[in-house]
Every structure is written in C-alpha cells, then in structure tokens.
Amino acid sequence: MVNRDRVLLVTHSRDAFTVDRVAEGVARRGARPLRVDSDRFPTELSLSMEGDGDGFESTLEVDHERVSSREVRAVWRRRVWTPRLPDDLDGAFREGCARESSTTLMAWLASLTEARHIDLPERTRTAEDKALQLRLARDAGLRIPRTIVTNDPARVRAFRATLRGEMVTKMQTALSQSMGGSSFFVHTSVVRDDDLDDLDGLRLCPMIFQERIEKRHELRVIYVAGALFAGLIDATQSAGGQVDWRMAKPDEVRWQRGEVPDGVAAALRAMMEALGLAYGAIDLIVTPQGEHVFLEVNPGGEWGMIERDLGYPIGDAIAAALTR
C-alpha cells in the first residue's frame, strides 16, 4: 500500500522564506514536503499523466526524485509561474511550447483529485473575479466602495462627477506584492482631471473605478481555514503610499499587529466560505471613524512580510490546514 504522505509546495525558484516556513510545519506533522518550482518545468522537471480503464496516475520527477500522484496528500499552490524555456529556442516554437507546458502543468495540478488543495485551481480562478468579491462581501455585511467596472470613457467621467473627483482606479486581475518587490505590479492610483482627457485606451482595457475612501490606516488580513491574522499599516504620511501602501518607501511604513472586530471577522469568514477558499490575503481600509471597508481579496496574496515582522504563525497554520 502506498503511503500518502507527500505535500507538494508549488512555487517558483526565486521564492524564499514562506516556503521554508510551511515546509517546516508540514515536516513537524509527520508528512514529507516537496518543493516544486513551477518555472523549472519543462526544462528541469518531468511530468507524466497516464490513464486507462483501471484508473489514472500522474508522476512528477524533480531533482532525481519520482513522486506518484498516489503518494500526494496535499498541494499548496502558492505560485504557478511561466515555464522557463531555453533562450535559444526558435521563436516559431516558443509560444507553442510555453502554451503546451502551462496547460500540462495546470492539468497535472487538476488531476490530483485525491489530494487536499490550498486552493483548487478552478476555485482560485473564480475567486479572482473582483466584481464577484465585492458582491459577496456586500452580501456578508461588509461595506464596499462605490464601484464601476467599464471600458466606457463617458461612464467614467460621469461616475467621477458623482464622487466629486475623489476616485481611484486599478486593474481587475489579481496582483500581489512580493516580499522583495517587483516592477510589474500595477498599483491603485488616483484619477485626476488630466486623466479624463486621455481615456482612449480604456476601450481596449476595461478597468475598475472606485470612490476614494478616507483612511486612518489599512489592514491586510491573512485568512487560513477560518483563522485570521491581521497586519496594520499606516501609509497616510507617505507621498507615494497614501493611495496604495505598496508604493511607500521602506523607511516610511512598518507593519504593526492589527485587530479585526468580531462582526467584521464573521463577515470575512462568511465571504471566504462563499468563495470556497481556504486561503486569501484580504485588504481593508479603516476609516477615521473606525469603519472597516472591504477592498479585495487576493487568493495568492503575500503574507511573508507579516509573519517575518510580526511573528504570526501563518506558515504553520497553512501546514496545519494541508495536513489536517
């Protein structure tokens, strides 16, 4: 009988800190963690999926170690990155190879049906819908900003007029801030008068527009299988971070332990259950009056800086959820 004790930690080769924390927690619970750097596929990792009338089995080979799907107890899908292909690969083949590799990698993850996932790919894809998040947050009793998602410049101008100019914009796709930062992030930004004269590109790229909420500070609440870990950050005195804390300079802000009122915590749990997620990084604004306003939840959002700076046992909580 095969021992189902392998826990796959799916990430990328430049990831650090968080993977080690989860691996340590998994090992303490008697399971065997295996790091799988998704960007090393297909050049350094091998995948095979085989099925017949008697069943279906997949095999992963990583660093000379072969793991059968029959051994996999759980999968933590932290990051799935673009496949790394040889630099000298002919451009005529590169796009096709990348597409087929990504499809195979996602199909392999989906094939691990007997394993516990944090989180299932189809649930994550659904949960990344920002409009859905806002509807479920509202249904759970949370305050949300006035919002419009559109590619119509006239609707944007009219919406901003109703807000008396206090409007911000952001992308719909989920973007998370890594511990080390990255140049490809698109941050929340204020829509100014000059921006309204140059909205032609909106026709090709719909965006989210929201009322700008006055803030006392912000919370990043890490949700793990019902547990909440709140980090508080005050970027109101930062020129770059007033609208989006991720734009603040490192010496301008620091993480502090935050608190989530019982009513807000219950609403967040209800929202996450409705989304079907075991993990999520939730962003909230706390107004000067103390009201909590839901902004969004990132199903793969960063938590390493909160554990590192505040000592929360988030990695251990994820390990517990994987091995439960």
The 8 nearest C-alpha neighbors of each residue, nearest first, counted from 0:
[[1, 2, 3, 69, 70, 4, 67, 68],
 [2, 0, 3, 70, 69, 4, 67, 71],
 [1, 3, 4, 70, 0, 69, 5, 71],
 [4, 2, 70, 72, 71, 5, 1, 69],
 [5, 3, 30, 72, 2, 31, 70, 71],
 [4, 6, 71, 31, 72, 70, 32, 3],
 [7, 5, 32, 73, 72, 74, 31, 71],
 [6, 8, 74, 33, 32, 9, 34, 75],
 [9, 7, 34, 75, 35, 33, 74, 10],
 [10, 8, 35, 76, 77, 75, 36, 7],
 [9, 11, 78, 36, 77, 37, 79, 35],
 [12, 10, 36, 37, 14, 38, 13, 78],
 [11, 13, 36, 14, 38, 10, 39, 37],
 [14, 12, 11, 15, 10, 36, 38, 179],
 [13, 15, 11, 12, 10, 16, 18, 17],
 [16, 14, 17, 18, 13, 19, 12, 178],
 [15, 17, 19, 18, 20, 303, 14, 307],
 [16, 18, 20, 19, 303, 15, 21, 314],
 [19, 17, 21, 20, 16, 22, 15, 8],
 [18, 20, 22, 16, 17, 21, 23, 15],
 [21, 19, 314, 17, 23, 18, 22, 16],
 [20, 22, 314, 24, 18, 318, 23, 19],
 [23, 21, 19, 25, 24, 20, 32, 18],
 [22, 24, 26, 20, 21, 25, 19, 27],
 [25, 23, 315, 21, 27, 318, 22, 26],
 [24, 26, 318, 22, 28, 27, 23, 30],
 [27, 25, 23, 29, 30, 28, 24, 31],
 [28, 26, 24, 25, 29, 23, 30, 22],
 [29, 27, 26, 25, 30, 24, 322, 319],
 [28, 30, 26, 27, 31, 25, 4, 322],
 [29, 31, 4, 26, 25, 28, 5, 32],
 [30, 32, 5, 26, 4, 6, 33, 29],
 [33, 31, 6, 22, 5, 7, 25, 30],
 [34, 32, 7, 8, 6, 35, 31, 5],
 [33, 35, 8, 7, 9, 36, 32, 10],
 [36, 34, 9, 8, 37, 10, 33, 7],
 [37, 35, 11, 10, 12, 38, 39, 9],
 [36, 38, 11, 39, 79, 40, 80, 10],
 [39, 37, 82, 83, 80, 40, 36, 11],
 [40, 38, 43, 37, 36, 83, 42, 44],
 [41, 39, 44, 42, 38, 82, 37, 43],
 [40, 42, 44, 43, 39, 45, 100, 82],
 [43, 41, 40, 39, 44, 84, 83, 45],
 [44, 42, 39, 40, 41, 45, 61, 62],
 [45, 43, 40, 61, 41, 60, 39, 42],
 [44, 46, 60, 59, 41, 43, 47, 61],
 [45, 47, 59, 58, 60, 44, 48, 57],
 [46, 48, 58, 57, 49, 59, 45, 107],
 [49, 47, 57, 56, 58, 46, 50, 107],
 [48, 50, 56, 55, 57, 47, 51, 58],
 [51, 49, 55, 54, 56, 48, 52, 53],
 [50, 52, 53, 54, 55, 49, 56, 48],
 [51, 53, 54, 50, 55, 49, 56, 48],
 [54, 52, 51, 55, 50, 56, 49, 57],
 [55, 53, 51, 50, 52, 56, 49, 57],
 [54, 56, 50, 49, 51, 57, 53, 48],
 [55, 57, 49, 48, 68, 50, 58, 54],
 [58, 56, 48, 68, 47, 67, 49, 59],
 [57, 59, 67, 47, 66, 46, 68, 48],
 [60, 58, 46, 66, 65, 45, 61, 67],
 [59, 61, 65, 45, 64, 44, 63, 66],
 [60, 62, 44, 64, 63, 59, 65, 45],
 [61, 63, 64, 60, 44, 43, 65, 45],
 [64, 62, 61, 60, 65, 44, 59, 45],
 [65, 63, 61, 60, 62, 66, 59, 33],
 [64, 66, 60, 59, 61, 63, 67, 58],
 [67, 65, 59, 58, 60, 64, 68, 70],
 [68, 66, 58, 69, 70, 57, 59, 65],
 [67, 69, 71, 57, 70, 56, 58, 111],
 [70, 68, 67, 71, 3, 1, 56, 2],
 [69, 71, 3, 68, 67, 5, 2, 4],
 [72, 70, 5, 68, 3, 69, 73, 6],
 [71, 73, 114, 3, 4, 5, 6, 70],
 [74, 72, 115, 114, 6, 321, 116, 71],
 [75, 73, 7, 116, 6, 76, 8, 115],
 [76, 74, 8, 117, 77, 9, 116, 7],
 [77, 75, 9, 78, 117, 74, 118, 8],
 [76, 78, 10, 9, 75, 299, 79, 8],
 [79, 77, 10, 76, 9, 80, 11, 299],
 [80, 78, 37, 10, 9, 11, 81, 77],
 [81, 79, 38, 37, 78, 82, 11, 10],
 [80, 82, 38, 83, 79, 101, 97, 37],
 [83, 81, 38, 40, 97, 84, 80, 39],
 [84, 82, 38, 39, 81, 40, 85, 42],
 [83, 85, 82, 86, 42, 88, 97, 41],
 [86, 84, 88, 87, 83, 42, 93, 89],
 [87, 85, 88, 84, 89, 83, 93, 90],
 [86, 88, 85, 89, 90, 84, 93, 92],
 [89, 87, 85, 86, 93, 90, 92, 84],
 [90, 88, 91, 92, 93, 87, 86, 85],
 [89, 91, 93, 92, 88, 94, 87, 95],
 [90, 92, 89, 93, 94, 95, 88, 96],
 [91, 93, 90, 95, 89, 94, 96, 88],
 [94, 92, 90, 96, 95, 91, 97, 89],
 [95, 93, 97, 96, 92, 98, 91, 90],
 [94, 96, 98, 92, 97, 93, 99, 91],
 [95, 97, 93, 99, 98, 94, 100, 92],
 [96, 98, 100, 94, 95, 99, 93, 101],
 [99, 97, 95, 101, 96, 100, 94, 102],
 [98, 100, 102, 96, 101, 97, 103, 95],
 [101, 99, 103, 97, 102, 98, 96, 104],
 [102, 100, 104, 98, 103, 99, 97, 105],
 [101, 103, 99, 105, 100, 104, 106, 98],
 [104, 102, 106, 100, 101, 105, 107, 99],
 [103, 105, 101, 107, 106, 102, 100, 108],
 [106, 104, 108, 102, 107, 103, 109, 101],
 [105, 107, 103, 109, 108, 104, 102, 110],
 [108, 106, 110, 104, 105, 109, 103, 111],
 [107, 109, 105, 110, 106, 111, 104, 120],
 [108, 110, 106, 107, 111, 105, 112, 120],
 [109, 111, 107, 112, 108, 106, 57, 56],
 [112, 110, 109, 108, 113, 114, 68, 107],
 [111, 113, 110, 114, 109, 115, 108, 116],
 [114, 112, 111, 115, 72, 71, 69, 68],
 [115, 113, 73, 72, 112, 111, 71, 116],
 [114, 116, 73, 74, 72, 321, 113, 117],
 [117, 115, 118, 74, 119, 73, 75, 114],
 [118, 116, 75, 277, 76, 119, 74, 278],
 [117, 119, 116, 120, 276, 76, 123, 277],
 [118, 120, 116, 122, 121, 117, 123, 109],
 [121, 119, 123, 122, 124, 118, 109, 108],
 [120, 122, 124, 123, 119, 125, 109, 118],
 [123, 121, 125, 119, 120, 124, 126, 275],
 [122, 124, 126, 120, 125, 121, 298, 127],
 [125, 123, 121, 127, 122, 126, 120, 128],
 [124, 126, 122, 123, 127, 128, 121, 274],
 [125, 127, 123, 128, 124, 274, 122, 132],
 [126, 128, 124, 125, 129, 173, 123, 298],
 [127, 129, 131, 126, 130, 125, 132, 171],
 [130, 128, 132, 131, 127, 171, 133, 295],
 [129, 131, 133, 132, 128, 134, 148, 171],
 [132, 130, 134, 128, 129, 133, 135, 126],
 [133, 131, 129, 135, 130, 134, 136, 128],
 [132, 134, 136, 130, 131, 135, 137, 129],
 [135, 133, 131, 137, 136, 132, 138, 130],
 [134, 136, 138, 132, 137, 133, 270, 139],
 [137, 135, 133, 139, 141, 138, 134, 270],
 [136, 138, 141, 134, 140, 139, 135, 133],
 [139, 137, 135, 140, 136, 134, 141, 270],
 [140, 138, 136, 266, 137, 141, 270, 135],
 [139, 141, 137, 138, 266, 136, 142, 263],
 [142, 140, 137, 136, 139, 143, 293, 266],
 [143, 141, 292, 293, 137, 140, 144, 291],
 [142, 144, 293, 292, 141, 137, 145, 133],
 [145, 143, 210, 146, 209, 142, 292, 212],
 [144, 146, 210, 209, 143, 147, 208, 211],
 [147, 145, 209, 208, 144, 210, 148, 207],
 [146, 148, 208, 207, 149, 209, 145, 158],
 [149, 147, 207, 206, 208, 205, 146, 150],
 [150, 148, 205, 151, 206, 147, 207, 154],
 [149, 151, 205, 202, 201, 152, 204, 206],
 [150, 152, 154, 149, 153, 202, 155, 201],
 [153, 151, 155, 154, 198, 156, 150, 201],
 [154, 152, 156, 155, 151, 157, 158, 150],
 [155, 153, 157, 151, 152, 156, 158, 149],
 [154, 156, 152, 158, 153, 157, 159, 151],
 [157, 155, 153, 159, 158, 154, 160, 152],
 [158, 156, 160, 154, 159, 155, 153, 161],
 [157, 159, 155, 161, 160, 156, 154, 162],
 [160, 158, 162, 156, 164, 161, 157, 166],
 [159, 161, 163, 157, 162, 158, 164, 156],
 [160, 162, 158, 159, 163, 157, 164, 156],
 [163, 161, 159, 160, 164, 165, 210, 158],
 [164, 162, 160, 161, 165, 159, 166, 158],
 [163, 165, 159, 162, 166, 160, 191, 161],
 [166, 164, 211, 162, 163, 210, 159, 167],
 [167, 165, 210, 211, 209, 190, 164, 189],
 [168, 166, 189, 190, 188, 209, 211, 208],
 [167, 169, 208, 207, 188, 187, 209, 189],
 [170, 168, 187, 207, 206, 186, 171, 188],
 [169, 171, 206, 172, 207, 185, 168, 173],
 [172, 170, 129, 206, 207, 173, 169, 128],
 [173, 171, 170, 174, 127, 128, 129, 169],
 [172, 174, 297, 127, 171, 175, 170, 298],
 [175, 173, 172, 184, 176, 185, 297, 300],
 [176, 174, 300, 301, 177, 173, 297, 299],
 [175, 177, 180, 301, 178, 174, 245, 184],
 [176, 178, 180, 179, 301, 175, 181, 303],
 [179, 177, 180, 304, 303, 176, 301, 302],
 [178, 180, 177, 181, 176, 304, 14, 15],
 [181, 179, 177, 178, 176, 182, 184, 245],
 [180, 182, 183, 184, 179, 177, 176, 178],
 [181, 183, 184, 180, 185, 176, 179, 177],
 [184, 182, 181, 185, 174, 180, 186, 176],
 [185, 183, 182, 186, 181, 174, 176, 175],
 [186, 184, 183, 187, 170, 174, 169, 182],
 [185, 187, 184, 188, 169, 243, 246, 245],
 [186, 188, 169, 243, 168, 167, 242, 185],
 [187, 189, 167, 168, 186, 242, 190, 169],
 [188, 190, 167, 166, 191, 168, 187, 242],
 [191, 189, 167, 166, 194, 188, 168, 192],
 [190, 192, 194, 193, 189, 195, 164, 166],
 [193, 191, 194, 195, 190, 196, 164, 156],
 [192, 194, 195, 191, 196, 197, 190, 198],
 [195, 193, 191, 196, 197, 192, 190, 198],
 [196, 194, 193, 197, 192, 198, 156, 191],
 [197, 195, 194, 193, 198, 192, 199, 152],
 [198, 196, 194, 195, 199, 193, 200, 201],
 [197, 199, 201, 200, 152, 195, 196, 194],
 [200, 198, 201, 197, 202, 152, 203, 196],
 [201, 199, 202, 198, 203, 204, 197, 150],
 [200, 202, 204, 150, 203, 199, 198, 205],
 [203, 201, 150, 200, 204, 199, 151, 205],
 [202, 204, 201, 200, 205, 150, 199, 206],
 [203, 205, 201, 202, 206, 200, 150, 149],
 [206, 204, 150, 149, 201, 203, 202, 148],
 [207, 205, 170, 148, 149, 171, 169, 204],
 [206, 208, 148, 169, 168, 147, 170, 171],
 [209, 207, 168, 147, 146, 167, 148, 206],
 [210, 208, 146, 167, 145, 166, 144, 211],
 [209, 211, 166, 145, 144, 165, 212, 167],
 [210, 212, 166, 165, 167, 209, 213, 144],
 [213, 211, 214, 210, 144, 286, 284, 292],
 [212, 214, 286, 211, 215, 287, 284, 285],
 [215, 213, 286, 216, 285, 287, 284, 212],
 [214, 216, 287, 286, 285, 213, 217, 233],
 [215, 217, 233, 214, 285, 232, 284, 218],
 [218, 216, 284, 232, 283, 285, 231, 233],
 [219, 217, 231, 283, 230, 282, 220, 284],
 [218, 220, 282, 230, 281, 229, 221, 283],
 [221, 219, 229, 281, 228, 280, 218, 230],
 [220, 222, 280, 228, 227, 279, 281, 229],
 [221, 223, 227, 279, 278, 226, 220, 225],
 [224, 222, 278, 226, 225, 277, 317, 221],
 [225, 223, 277, 226, 278, 222, 320, 276],
 [224, 226, 223, 268, 222, 227, 277, 271],
 [225, 227, 223, 222, 224, 228, 221, 316],
 [228, 226, 222, 221, 220, 229, 225, 223],
 [229, 227, 221, 220, 222, 230, 226, 311],
 [230, 228, 220, 257, 219, 258, 256, 221],
 [229, 231, 256, 257, 219, 218, 255, 254],
 [232, 230, 218, 257, 255, 256, 254, 217],
 [231, 233, 254, 217, 216, 253, 218, 234],
 [234, 232, 216, 235, 217, 252, 231, 215],
 [233, 235, 237, 240, 241, 236, 244, 252],
 [234, 236, 241, 237, 233, 240, 216, 215],
 [237, 235, 234, 238, 241, 233, 240, 251],
 [238, 236, 240, 234, 239, 235, 241, 247],
 [239, 237, 240, 241, 236, 247, 235, 234],
 [240, 238, 247, 246, 237, 241, 242, 248],
 [239, 241, 247, 244, 246, 243, 237, 234],
 [242, 240, 235, 234, 237, 243, 239, 238],
 [241, 243, 240, 188, 244, 187, 189, 239],
 [244, 242, 240, 245, 187, 241, 246, 186],
 [245, 243, 240, 246, 247, 234, 241, 242],
 [244, 246, 243, 247, 240, 176, 186, 248],
 [247, 245, 240, 239, 244, 243, 248, 186],
 [248, 246, 240, 239, 244, 245, 237, 251],
 [247, 249, 251, 250, 246, 252, 239, 237],
 [250, 248, 251, 252, 247, 253, 246, 245],
 [249, 251, 248, 252, 253, 247, 237, 234],
 [252, 250, 248, 249, 237, 247, 253, 234],
 [253, 251, 250, 234, 249, 233, 232, 247],
 [252, 254, 232, 255, 251, 233, 250, 249],
 [253, 255, 232, 231, 230, 308, 256, 252],
 [256, 254, 231, 230, 257, 232, 253, 309],
 [255, 257, 230, 231, 229, 309, 254, 258],
 [258, 256, 231, 229, 230, 255, 259, 218],
 [257, 259, 229, 260, 256, 230, 231, 228],
 [258, 260, 264, 263, 261, 257, 229, 262],
 [261, 259, 263, 262, 264, 258, 265, 291],
 [260, 262, 264, 263, 265, 259, 266, 258],
 [263, 261, 265, 264, 260, 266, 259, 267],
 [262, 264, 266, 260, 265, 261, 267, 259],
 [265, 263, 261, 267, 266, 262, 259, 260],
 [264, 266, 268, 262, 263, 267, 261, 269],
 [265, 267, 263, 269, 139, 264, 268, 140],
 [268, 266, 270, 264, 269, 265, 263, 271],
 [267, 269, 271, 265, 270, 266, 272, 225],
 [268, 270, 266, 272, 267, 271, 139, 273],
 [269, 271, 273, 267, 268, 272, 136, 135],
 [272, 270, 274, 268, 273, 269, 276, 275],
 [273, 271, 275, 269, 274, 270, 268, 276],
 [272, 274, 270, 271, 275, 269, 135, 276],
 [275, 273, 271, 272, 276, 126, 270, 122],
 [274, 276, 272, 273, 271, 122, 277, 126],
 [277, 275, 278, 274, 271, 272, 118, 122],
 [276, 278, 224, 223, 117, 118, 275, 279],
 [279, 277, 223, 222, 276, 298, 224, 117],
 [278, 280, 298, 222, 297, 296, 221, 281],
 [281, 279, 221, 300, 297, 296, 220, 222],
 [280, 282, 296, 220, 219, 295, 279, 221],
 [283, 281, 219, 295, 294, 218, 296, 220],
 [284, 282, 293, 218, 292, 294, 217, 291],
 [283, 285, 217, 292, 291, 214, 286, 216],
 [284, 286, 291, 290, 216, 289, 214, 215],
 [285, 287, 214, 215, 289, 288, 290, 213],
 [288, 286, 215, 289, 214, 285, 213, 290],
 [289, 287, 286, 290, 285, 215, 214, 291],
 [290, 288, 286, 287, 285, 291, 215, 214],
 [289, 291, 286, 285, 288, 292, 287, 284],
 [290, 292, 285, 284, 283, 289, 286, 293],
 [293, 291, 142, 284, 283, 143, 285, 294],
 [292, 294, 283, 143, 142, 295, 141, 282],
 [295, 293, 283, 282, 292, 143, 284, 296],
 [296, 294, 282, 281, 293, 297, 132, 129],
 [295, 297, 281, 280, 279, 282, 298, 132],
 [296, 298, 300, 280, 299, 279, 173, 281],
 [299, 297, 279, 300, 123, 278, 296, 280],
 [300, 298, 297, 77, 279, 301, 280, 78],
 [301, 299, 297, 280, 175, 298, 279, 302],
 [300, 302, 177, 303, 175, 176, 299, 280],
 [303, 301, 305, 304, 306, 300, 221, 280],
 [302, 304, 306, 305, 17, 307, 301, 178],
 [305, 303, 307, 306, 302, 308, 178, 301],
 [304, 306, 308, 302, 303, 307, 309, 230],
 [307, 305, 311, 310, 303, 309, 304, 308],
 [306, 308, 304, 305, 310, 309, 303, 311],
 [309, 307, 305, 306, 304, 310, 254, 255],
 [310, 308, 306, 305, 311, 307, 256, 255],
 [309, 311, 306, 307, 308, 312, 305, 313],
 [310, 312, 306, 313, 309, 228, 305, 307],
 [313, 311, 315, 314, 316, 310, 306, 228],
 [312, 314, 316, 315, 311, 317, 306, 228],
 [315, 313, 21, 20, 317, 316, 312, 318],
 [314, 316, 318, 24, 312, 317, 313, 21],
 [317, 315, 313, 319, 318, 314, 320, 312],
 [316, 318, 320, 314, 319, 315, 321, 313],
 [319, 317, 315, 25, 321, 24, 21, 316],
 [320, 318, 316, 322, 317, 321, 323, 315],
 [319, 321, 317, 323, 318, 322, 316, 224],
 [322, 320, 318, 319, 73, 323, 317, 115],
 [321, 323, 319, 320, 318, 25, 73, 28],
 [322, 320, 319, 321, 318, 115, 28, 73]]
